[in-house]
Protein backbone atom coordinates (compact mmCIF):
# COMPACT_ATOMS: atom_id res chain seq x y z
CA UNK A 1 0.00 0.00 0.00
CA UNK A 2 2.71 2.48 0.97
CA UNK A 3 5.93 2.89 -0.88
CA UNK A 4 9.15 2.01 0.87
CA UNK A 5 11.53 4.86 1.57
CA UNK A 6 14.07 5.26 -1.20
CA UNK A 7 17.73 4.84 -0.43
CA UNK A 8 19.62 8.11 -0.17
CA UNK A 9 22.43 9.07 -2.49
CA UNK A 10 24.27 10.82 0.36
CA UNK A 11 23.03 10.05 3.90
CA UNK A 12 25.55 12.55 5.33
CA UNK A 13 24.05 15.60 3.54
CA UNK A 14 22.77 17.96 6.24
CA UNK A 15 20.90 20.27 3.85
CA UNK A 16 18.97 17.41 2.30
CA UNK A 17 18.13 16.08 5.77
CA UNK A 18 16.92 19.49 6.92
CA UNK A 19 14.75 19.85 3.81
CA UNK A 20 13.30 16.38 4.37
CA UNK A 21 12.46 17.22 8.00
CA UNK A 22 10.76 20.45 6.89
CA UNK A 23 8.82 18.45 4.31
CA UNK A 24 7.62 16.07 7.06
CA UNK A 25 6.58 18.99 9.27
CA UNK A 26 4.81 20.62 6.35
CA UNK A 27 2.61 17.53 6.01
CA UNK A 28 1.54 17.58 9.68
CA UNK A 29 2.72 18.37 13.18
CA UNK A 30 5.12 15.76 14.49
CA UNK A 31 6.95 14.97 17.68
CA UNK A 32 10.71 15.00 17.92
CA UNK A 33 10.87 11.22 18.09
CA UNK A 34 8.60 10.83 15.05
CA UNK A 35 10.92 13.00 12.96
CA UNK A 36 13.95 11.06 14.24
CA UNK A 37 12.29 7.76 13.38
CA UNK A 38 11.31 8.84 9.86
CA UNK A 39 14.78 10.21 9.16
CA UNK A 40 16.38 7.01 10.47
CA UNK A 41 14.13 4.90 8.25
CA UNK A 42 15.07 7.10 5.33
CA UNK A 43 18.75 6.33 5.94
CA UNK A 44 20.29 9.46 7.41
CA UNK A 45 23.23 8.99 9.75
CA UNK A 46 22.68 9.76 13.47
CA UNK A 47 24.98 12.82 13.43
CA UNK A 48 22.91 14.47 10.68
CA UNK A 49 19.65 13.53 12.40
CA UNK A 50 20.76 15.03 15.72
CA UNK A 51 21.99 18.23 14.07
CA UNK A 52 18.74 18.63 12.13
CA UNK A 53 16.63 17.98 15.26
CA UNK A 54 18.67 20.49 17.29
CA UNK A 55 18.22 23.17 14.63
CA UNK A 56 14.49 22.47 14.34
CA UNK A 57 14.15 22.77 18.12
CA UNK A 58 16.10 26.05 18.17
CA UNK A 59 13.98 27.52 15.39
CA UNK A 60 10.79 26.29 17.14
CA UNK A 61 9.67 24.12 14.24
CA UNK A 62 9.61 21.22 16.67
CA UNK A 63 8.04 21.69 20.09
CA UNK A 64 6.79 18.61 21.93
CA UNK A 65 5.04 20.68 24.60
CA UNK A 66 3.04 22.60 22.01
CA UNK A 67 2.32 19.34 20.16
CA UNK A 68 0.96 17.76 23.35
CA UNK A 69 -1.30 20.76 24.02
CA UNK A 70 -2.70 20.78 20.47
CA UNK A 71 -3.12 17.00 20.50
CA UNK A 72 -5.05 17.06 23.81
CA UNK A 73 -7.30 19.92 22.68
CA UNK A 74 -8.03 18.08 19.45
CA UNK A 75 -8.94 14.90 21.34
CA UNK A 76 -11.12 16.82 23.79
CA UNK A 77 -13.05 18.53 21.01
CA UNK A 78 -13.39 15.79 18.41
CA UNK A 79 -12.92 12.41 20.07
CA UNK A 80 -14.76 10.63 22.86
CA UNK A 81 -11.85 9.23 24.83
CA UNK A 82 -11.15 9.49 28.50
CA UNK A 83 -7.95 10.54 30.22
CA UNK A 84 -6.35 7.08 30.18
CA UNK A 85 -6.96 6.57 26.46
CA UNK A 86 -5.54 10.04 25.76
CA UNK A 87 -2.46 9.03 27.73
CA UNK A 88 -2.14 5.84 25.69
CA UNK A 89 -2.43 7.73 22.41
CA UNK A 90 0.24 10.17 23.54
CA UNK A 91 2.55 7.29 24.48
CA UNK A 92 2.06 5.96 20.96
CA UNK A 93 3.27 9.33 19.68
CA UNK A 94 6.43 8.73 21.76
CA UNK A 95 6.12 11.85 23.86
CA UNK A 96 8.13 11.94 27.11
CA UNK A 97 6.26 10.54 30.13
CA UNK A 98 6.73 13.68 32.24
CA UNK A 99 5.37 15.86 29.45
CA UNK A 100 2.32 13.63 29.04
CA UNK A 101 1.50 13.77 32.75
CA UNK A 102 2.04 17.52 32.94
CA UNK A 103 -0.05 18.23 29.84
CA UNK A 104 -2.93 16.01 30.94
CA UNK A 105 -2.98 17.56 34.41
CA UNK A 106 -2.99 21.04 32.90
CA UNK A 107 -5.52 20.58 30.11
CA UNK A 108 -7.90 17.77 31.14
CA UNK A 109 -10.04 18.34 34.20
CA UNK A 110 -12.70 16.06 35.63
CA UNK A 111 -15.41 18.36 34.29
CA UNK A 112 -13.87 18.09 30.80
CA UNK A 113 -13.82 14.33 31.10
CA UNK A 114 -17.46 14.24 32.28
CA UNK A 115 -18.49 16.43 29.33
CA UNK A 116 -16.67 14.13 26.89
CA UNK A 117 -18.30 11.05 28.44
CA UNK A 118 -21.74 12.68 28.26
CA UNK A 119 -21.13 13.50 24.60
CA UNK A 120 -20.23 9.85 23.99
CA UNK A 121 -23.35 8.60 25.79
CA UNK A 122 -25.57 11.00 23.85
CA UNK A 123 -24.18 9.67 20.58
CA UNK A 124 -24.40 6.00 21.50
CA UNK A 125 -27.60 5.94 23.56
CA UNK A 126 -29.81 8.63 22.06
CA UNK A 127 -33.19 7.37 23.27
CA UNK A 128 -32.09 5.65 26.46
CA UNK A 129 -32.59 7.34 29.82
CA UNK A 130 -29.79 6.31 32.18
CA UNK A 131 -32.02 6.35 35.24
CA UNK A 132 -34.45 3.88 33.70
CA UNK A 133 -31.81 1.25 32.85
CA UNK A 134 -31.59 -2.08 34.60
CA UNK A 135 -28.56 -3.07 36.64
CA UNK A 136 -27.13 -5.03 33.70
CA UNK A 137 -27.68 -2.10 31.35
CA UNK A 138 -25.80 0.24 33.68
CA UNK A 139 -22.97 -2.26 33.95
CA UNK A 140 -22.73 -2.46 30.17
CA UNK A 141 -22.48 1.33 29.93
CA UNK A 142 -19.90 1.42 32.72
CA UNK A 143 -17.76 -1.18 30.91
CA UNK A 144 -17.95 0.79 27.68
CA UNK A 145 -16.90 4.00 29.39
CA UNK A 146 -14.05 2.29 31.19
CA UNK A 147 -12.91 0.73 27.90
CA UNK A 148 -12.81 4.20 26.34
CA UNK A 149 -10.38 5.37 29.03
CA UNK A 150 -12.63 7.17 31.47
CA UNK A 151 -11.78 6.96 35.17
CA UNK A 152 -14.00 5.15 37.63
CA UNK A 153 -14.90 8.40 39.41
CA UNK A 154 -16.25 9.88 36.14
CA UNK A 155 -18.12 6.68 35.24
CA UNK A 156 -19.81 6.47 38.64
CA UNK A 157 -20.85 10.14 38.52
CA UNK A 158 -22.48 9.62 35.13
CA UNK A 159 -24.24 6.32 35.78
CA UNK A 160 -25.66 7.30 39.15
DAWO-V596789 format. One record per residue. N is the residue number from 1. RES is the residue in one small letter. OMEGA is omega as a letter, one per 30 degrees, with the letter a starting at -180 (* if undefined). Layout:
BEGIN
n:N res:RES omega:OMEGA
n:N res:RES omega:OMEGA
END
This chain:
BEGIN
n:1 res:x omega:l
n:2 res:x omega:l
n:3 res:x omega:l
n:4 res:x omega:l
n:5 res:x omega:l
n:6 res:x omega:l
n:7 res:x omega:a
n:8 res:x omega:l
n:9 res:x omega:a
n:10 res:x omega:a
n:11 res:x omega:l
n:12 res:x omega:a
n:13 res:x omega:a
n:14 res:x omega:a
n:15 res:x omega:l
n:16 res:x omega:l
n:17 res:x omega:l
n:18 res:x omega:l
n:19 res:x omega:l
n:20 res:x omega:l
n:21 res:x omega:l
n:22 res:x omega:l
n:23 res:x omega:l
n:24 res:x omega:a
n:25 res:x omega:l
n:26 res:x omega:l
n:27 res:x omega:l
n:28 res:x omega:l
n:29 res:x omega:l
n:30 res:x omega:l
n:31 res:x omega:l
n:32 res:x omega:a
n:33 res:x omega:l
n:34 res:x omega:l
n:35 res:x omega:l
n:36 res:x omega:a
n:37 res:x omega:a
n:38 res:x omega:l
n:39 res:x omega:l
n:40 res:x omega:l
n:41 res:x omega:a
n:42 res:x omega:l
n:43 res:x omega:l
n:44 res:x omega:l
n:45 res:x omega:a
n:46 res:x omega:l
n:47 res:x omega:l
n:48 res:x omega:a
n:49 res:x omega:a
n:50 res:x omega:l
n:51 res:x omega:l
n:52 res:x omega:a
n:53 res:x omega:l
n:54 res:x omega:l
n:55 res:x omega:l
n:56 res:x omega:l
n:57 res:x omega:l
n:58 res:x omega:a
n:59 res:x omega:l
n:60 res:x omega:l
n:61 res:x omega:l
n:62 res:x omega:l
n:63 res:x omega:a
n:64 res:x omega:a
n:65 res:x omega:l
n:66 res:x omega:l
n:67 res:x omega:a
n:68 res:x omega:a
n:69 res:x omega:l
n:70 res:x omega:a
n:71 res:x omega:l
n:72 res:x omega:l
n:73 res:x omega:l
n:74 res:x omega:l
n:75 res:x omega:l
n:76 res:x omega:a
n:77 res:x omega:a
n:78 res:x omega:a
n:79 res:x omega:l
n:80 res:x omega:l
n:81 res:x omega:l
n:82 res:x omega:a
n:83 res:x omega:a
n:84 res:x omega:l
n:85 res:x omega:l
n:86 res:x omega:l
n:87 res:x omega:l
n:88 res:x omega:a
n:89 res:x omega:l
n:90 res:x omega:l
n:91 res:x omega:l
n:92 res:x omega:l
n:93 res:x omega:l
n:94 res:x omega:l
n:95 res:x omega:l
n:96 res:x omega:a
n:97 res:x omega:a
n:98 res:x omega:l
n:99 res:x omega:l
n:100 res:x omega:a
n:101 res:x omega:a
n:102 res:x omega:a
n:103 res:x omega:l
n:104 res:x omega:l
n:105 res:x omega:a
n:106 res:x omega:a
n:107 res:x omega:a
n:108 res:x omega:l
n:109 res:x omega:l
n:110 res:x omega:l
n:111 res:x omega:l
n:112 res:x omega:a
n:113 res:x omega:l
n:114 res:x omega:l
n:115 res:x omega:l
n:116 res:x omega:l
n:117 res:x omega:l
n:118 res:x omega:l
n:119 res:x omega:l
n:120 res:x omega:a
n:121 res:x omega:l
n:122 res:x omega:l
n:123 res:x omega:a
n:124 res:x omega:a
n:125 res:x omega:a
n:126 res:x omega:a
n:127 res:x omega:a
n:128 res:x omega:l
n:129 res:x omega:a
n:130 res:x omega:a
n:131 res:x omega:a
n:132 res:x omega:a
n:133 res:x omega:l
n:134 res:x omega:l
n:135 res:x omega:a
n:136 res:x omega:l
n:137 res:x omega:l
n:138 res:x omega:l
n:139 res:x omega:l
n:140 res:x omega:l
n:141 res:x omega:l
n:142 res:x omega:l
n:143 res:x omega:l
n:144 res:x omega:l
n:145 res:x omega:l
n:146 res:x omega:l
n:147 res:x omega:l
n:148 res:x omega:l
n:149 res:x omega:l
n:150 res:x omega:l
n:151 res:x omega:a
n:152 res:x omega:l
n:153 res:x omega:l
n:154 res:x omega:a
n:155 res:x omega:a
n:156 res:x omega:l
n:157 res:x omega:a
n:158 res:x omega:a
n:159 res:x omega:l
n:160 res:x omega:*
END
